[in-house]
């Protein structure tokens, strides 16, 4: 599970404040407005502060200038400006890149650490996404321009009911809410024709002409109105929208306008000229001291649109050369490994475990389902908790890990300890039970701050790492700033997104955010050869993998993304850290998470149920602070919001003393951390303001610049790490085109398969099978075959168990007649008080697991004969006292030897190829099973003497069906790939759903095979 930094790239994120910026202490909350004006005036004299604030908040800058010039004397507005200024200055002490306040620089690793700061930070300017959206909306209002555009159908479009549904268009700067999850238009013949015509990029006028030829009776004006409506709803996409993989969206727009000669359109020639001029004047890189010279171009941009407070995005490339020793990387490697080992969800998050379980139950391993069909309402839909999902996240149950953590927190408080130390013993207690293997995500990132007084201390290894970020594997903290990096470093960054498995296709996922403003942080250059683009237009020739070419498959360990045209496994990389739950469209989120869904959930240290406690101690592993101490502060802990200032201050002092809260803390809101010094009155007032706004705030332990003397400022390192072993590959298919599973292959009630679920007490199921099921089979003589399986939801232990029964009806049989017989039979079970409920259900044949067409028919014959064998074994165990596990193990040996080319080959498969969990085998059970499979009882007569005629006859019938199935299956795949599934089905039929019991029976079957193999002549 260990992670490794593979060299090449690491990133420094740091404040531009070197720690010596002379900032006066702010006024207290009780001082006069004149004191506030004096404080603001002292700050406003400093060019560094003026430039940084003007680049980030022109509104606050204008307000401060009015106050300093005494144009504004309103005391309330002055106090508000003071608090806002204090917040921005505090923000300067955090490393998150933001305008002129903080930036990034590449990091190298060498034998000796070196730090060299310069003063030539550089600014990279780009047009703001909301501003650009407003401009494009204006351009789309020009009919002559639209006439020249290329358009393409939105590739998220699908038909549901009588409507075409697409992902909701990103909300622009005029909207108060994010985009709707989806929008739809009527699926009329003209709409369908327009989507077909624009399946690939095509001129707008060509689509209109195509529709005019198809629908000759419709006026051209009406067709034009339809197409314009489709453009406005983003059912059709114009080429003016730059793909997210294009860093310079304004430059892309200008190129498109040049291509279509937009400057020759009288209605917009002035606007087009201004856009070209603005793009030329927006220098891609300027010294940070040159920000004031950008004022003229910013003013021209505001004249075109004032929707964005700042019409440009400013990124800072730090003038810093930093080299770190290798032991820093080794520390972060070990920390990432520990975060994985103590994950609260070692087998994936509950919603994904449920989704994986439902996928395997419906489609089976081996099936590959097209993504758009899988997430549709007719498929499995979205995982629980997703936007648009019909399922809520499952309730969190108290786990052994929760109990352990609660005990550790209580123990630390009782002993007066400030931290919990993750020793190997504690890590083992917090992790999954021994013998339960977990899968680590193939690529993760970790961010950390380094505490060391000097560079020499760092060189000696005398440092402490503090984890500041562990983004989910479906995101990245690195890609957003790729355009600031030198070409060589960009190439190393791109290499860090590739897979260790050469058989995997790695592609970059590109999509617009649900709010157009968030495109500012998602716009990253194309770093990988392949792209999967959602709701975007990409230039012809780009290596784009269509979303229609993606499918999802599953094996026992997890879900995988497959390329349908080649069968290759696909891993998607998101090169930015956009929040997943609210701001990411659900399809993009699904694609980014599905491949790591069943991996150990990676992220910040999770306290589980203990997270609700008012105080959590620091968590340390070796020389790494995995989680700083944390406090929850509620309005009820203090005097009310209207309380006098001194009373509130006294309440804060008492609360700090009670919970031992230090002076230096960080105010945490989501993933944002605002450093506060509670010895400063102004910072205490900031805390009071936030508490009044939110009623509850989170404070986290932080440290001052004295802990970071080696670098001299607030900072964090971001490092990509890879799991050394390739991610486990699925058994869904070999490379080559995949035959996808389709919804149409299911059998709804009323078809030729009567599939029903019987809800009964699990201890009564065997009585139903042996004493009552034969009456139903006899009553439906037209059933070509029947089979059953017991069902229990292992993800939700509180769910009801069921017995699933399937009857394949012949052509001359009426489904309605069969249901009448089922009703009469079930009614009799009710009279006997054996049946609680019954429901007719859809039968989903698992083609990916068992085959298609005639192959599946042969598989169903095996299901039927194996069901008969299971019933015979149950009856023998109930009436003659035979050990049920011994019978099941012997039956499995019989099944395998009948399916393979020869008994010897079957025994060899059980010994060498059967995946099993090591453990003890009961001697008596093994001896009994060995007798039932001994070579001297292979003849029919001897077998009948041991197990009776019914079991012997059932095994023989099953052997014939297995031989027929093997002959059919060999044309599709290696036959032995299905053996493990057949053994599992026999287990659930003969004994029930019990992974622990199944492991014992499989060990017994293998032990029997070993014994027979040892006795066979060499």
Residue, then its C-alpha position, 0 to 999 in steps of 0.5 A: x500500500x506504500x506510496x512513492x514520489x517518483x521524482x519530477x515535480x513538487x510545488x511550493x504554495x507560499x505567501x508573498x509576504x516575507x514576514x517583515x511587512x510592517x502592519x500596524x495593529x488594528x483598532x479595538x472594537x470600541x475605538x472611534x471611527x477616527x482610529x479606524x481611519x487612521x489605521x486604514x490610512x497607515x496601511x494605504x500608504x504601503x504600495x504592496x497593500x494597495x496593489x494586492x487589495x486593488x487586484x482582489x477587491x476593487x470595491x473595498x479598495x474604493x471604499x478605503x480610498x473614500x475613507x482615507x480621503x475623508x469623503x466617507x465619515x460614516x462610522x458603521x462603514x468605517x468599522x466594516x471596512x476595518x474588519x474587511x481589511x483585517x480579514x484580507x491581511x490575515x489572508x496574506x498569512x496563508x499560502x493558498x494562491x490568491x491574486x497578489x497575496x500568494x503564489x506558486x513555485x516549482x520545487x526540486x529535490x537534492x542532497x542539500x536544502x536551499x532556499x533563495x527568495x527574490x523580489x521579481x514575482x511575476x503576474x499572469x493575467x487571464x480574462x475572468x470567466x464570468x466577464x467572458x461569459x457575458x461577452x459571449x452572450x452578447x456575441x450570440x445575440x448577433x444573427x450574422x455572427x451565429x450564421x457563421x459559427x460551427x455548432x455541435x450537439x452537447x454530448x451529455x444529451x440523452x432522451x428520457x420520455x419525450x424530452x431531450x435532457x442535457x446537463x444544466x448550463x453553467x450559471x453566469x454572473x447574473x445568476x444567484x444559484x448554480x446551474x440546474x442539474x439538467x435541462x430538457x427540451x421536447x424531443x420533436x422530430x426537428x430537434x432529433x434531426x438537429x442533434x443528428x446533423x450536429x453530431x460532429x462540429x458543423x456550420x450553423x447554416x448547414x444545420x438550418x439548411x438540413x432541417x429546411x430540406x427535411x421539413x419543407x412545410x416549416x418556415x425558415x424563421x421557425x427553424x432559426x428560432x428552434x436552433x437559437x433556442x437549442x443554443x441558448x439551452x446548450x443543447x447545441x454548443x457553439x465554438x465560441x466557448x473555449x474547452x476547459x483545457x485551453x488556458x487562454x479562453x479570451x485568446x481562443x475566442x479571438x482566434x474563433x472570431x478571426x476564423x469566421x471574419x467577425x470583424x466584417x460584421x457591422x453590428x459587432x465590428x467595434x466589439x470584436x476590435x475591442x476584444x482583440x485590443x484587450x487580449x493584446x494589452x493583457x500581457x501574459x506575464x508582468x512583474x508584480x510591481x507593474x499591477x498599477x499599469x494594468x488599470x487602463x485595460x481593466x477599465x476598458x474591460x469593465x466598460x464591456x461588462x461589469x458583471x465581474x468585480x475584477x475582470x481578470x484573474x491574477x496568478x502569481x509565479x513566485x521568485x523562489x528557488x527551493x530545493x528540499x532533501x529527499x527525507x522530506x519526500x520520504x516523510x510525506x510518502x509514509x504519511x500518505x500511507x498512514x492516512x490510507x491505512x487508518x481510513x474511515x472507509x477502507x473499502x470505499x465510501x458507503x454509497x459506492x459500496x452500495x453502488x458496487x453491490x447493486x451493479x454486481x447484483x444486476x449486471x454481474x461481473x464481466x458485464x460492461x455497461x455504457x456510462x450514459x445507460x448506467x446512470x440513466x433512470x433505467x439503469x442504476x442512476x446516480x450513487x446515493x448523495x449525488x446531485x439528482x440521485x433518488x437515494x440519500x446517503x445511508x446513515x452512518x453506523x458506529x464502527x469499531x474504529x469510532x469506538x477506538x477513536x472516542x476512547x483515544x480522545x477521552x484518554x488524552x483528555x483524562x491524562x492531560x495529553x495534547x495529542x494522540x500518537x499513531x503508533x503501529x499498534x494504534x494504526x492497526x486498531x484503527x484499520x480494517x481487520x487483519x486478513x481483509x486486504x484493501x486497495x489503495x488509489x493508484x495516485x494521490x496528492x498530499x500537501x504539508x507545511x514544514x516546521x524547522x527553524x533553519x535550513x540546517x535543521x531541515x538538512x539534519x532531518x530536524x523538522x515537523x511536517x503538518x498535513x494541510x491537504x489530502x485531496x480526494x483522488x478524483x481531483x488535484x491541487x497541482x494542475x490549476x497552476x501548470x501554465x505558470x510553470x517552466x516547460x520542463x516542469x510542465x512535462x514532469x507534472x504531466x508525467x505525474x498524472x500517468x499510470x504505472x500500468x502500461x495497459x491503462x489509457x489515462x485521459x484528462x477529464x474536461x468539463x465546465x463547472x456548474x458556476x461559470x465563475x469556477x471555470x477560473x480554477x478549473x481551466x488547466x492546459x491539456x496535460x495528457x494525450x487523451x481527453x474525455x470532454x463533457x458538454x464541450x467543443x474540441x478541435x478536430x484531430x484532438x485525441x478525444x475519447x467520446x463519453x459514448x465510448x466509455x463503459x463501467x465494469x466490475x469485479x470482486x474488488x471494485x468498479x472500472x472504466x472501460x473503453x468500449x471500442x478497445x476494451x482497455x481500462x481507462x483512468x480519468x484525471x481531473x487536474x484541478x480541485x473543484x468541490x465535487x458535491x455541489x459545484x461539479x456536474x454529477x456526470x463529471x463527478x461520477x467519471x472522476x470517482x468510479x475507478x477509485x470507488x472501492x479503494x480505501x477512501x483517501x483524505x484528511x484524517x477522519x475522526x468519524x463519530x468523534x468529529x462532533x466533539x467540541x474538542x479534538x486533540x492533535x494527531x501525530x505520526x512520527x514527525x508529522x502532525x496528521x491533524x492539528x488540534x481542533x475546537x468547535x465554538x458555538x454561540x451558546x458558549x458565549x454571551x449573546x450577540x447583543x452583549x456588551x463588548x467587555x462581557x463578550x471578551x470575558x466569555x471568550x477568555x473563559x472559554x479559551x481557558x476551559x479548553x486550553x485554546x492557544x493565541x494562534x488559531x485558524x478559522x476554518x470554513x470548508x477548505x479555507x483557513x483564516x489565520x487569527x491571533x487572538x491576542x489582537x483585539x481586531x482578530x477577536x472582533x473578526x471571530x465574533x463577527x463570524x460567530x454571529x453570522x454562522x452560529x458555529x465556527x471551527x478553530x484549528x491549531x496553527x503556528x506562527x512564523x517562528x516555526x517556519x524560520x527556514x523559509x520565512x513565510x506561510x507555505x505548503x508543499x504539494x506532492x504527487x504520490x503513486x502506489x508502487x504496484x499497478x491498480x488491480x485490473x478487472x476480469x471484465x474482458x480482454x483487450x478488444x472491442x467490448x460487447x456492452x450490456x444493454x437495458x433491453x436485455x432485461x426481462x420485465x414481468x410479462x416476458x418469457x421469464x417469471x422471476x419472483x422474490x419470496x420473503x420468508x424467514x431464512x430458517x424456513x427457506x429450506x423447508x420451502x425448497x424441499x417440501x413445497x417448491x416441487x408442487x409449484x414446478x409440477x403445477x407449471x409443466x410448461x416451464x422449460x427450466x427453473x432455478x433459484x438463489x438465496x439473496x441477502x444484502x451484505x451492505x445493509x444487514x438490516x435489509x430483508x432476506x429473500x429467495x429468488x426464483x426464476x422459471x423460463x417459460x416455453x412459447x406455449x405457456x402464458x405468463x398470466x397462467x404461470x402467475x396464477x399458479x404462483x399465486x395459488x402456491x404462494x397462498x398455500x405457503x401463507x396458510x402454512x405461515x411460511x411466506x411473508x410476502x412475494x413480488x414479481x421482479x425483472x430478471x437481469x441475465x448476467x451476460x458479461x458473466x455467463x455469456x450471450x444467446x445459446x451460451x446463456x441458454x446452456x448456462x441456465x441449464x446449469x443453473x437449473x440442474x445445480x438448483x436441483x442438486x442443491x435441493x437434493x443435498x438439502x433434503x438429504x442433510x435434513x432427513x439423513x443427517x448428512x453434514x451440509x458443508x461436507x455435501x456442499x464441498x463434495x458437490x463443488x469438487x464434483x462440479x469442477x471436475x465435471x466442467x473441466x476437460x478431465x477430473x485431473x484438470x479439475x483437481x489441479x484447478x482447485x489446487x492452483x487456481x482457486x482463490x481462497x482465504x487461508x484458514x483451518x479445515x474441520x477434519x471430520x468435514x474434510x474426511x466426509x467430503x473426501x469419501x463422497x468424492x473418492x475415486x472408488x465411488x465415481x461409479x453410479x452404484x457406489x455413489x447412490x449407496x453413499x448419498x442416495x439416488x436423488x443426489x447422485x441423479x442430480x449430480x449426473x444431470x448437472x454434469x451433462x449440463x456443465x459439459x454442454x455449457x463448456x462446449x458453448x462457452x469456449x467460443x466466447x472465452x476461456x471456460x474456467x473463468x466462470x468456475x468461481x461464479x458457479x461455485x459461489x452460486x452453489x454455495x448460496x443455493x445449498x447453504x446460503x449467503x455467508x462469506x465466512x461459511x463460503x470461505x470454509x467450504x472452498x477451503x474444504x473443497x481445495x483440501x479434498x482436491x489436494x488429497x486426491x492429487x496426492x493419491x494420483x499416480x505421478 
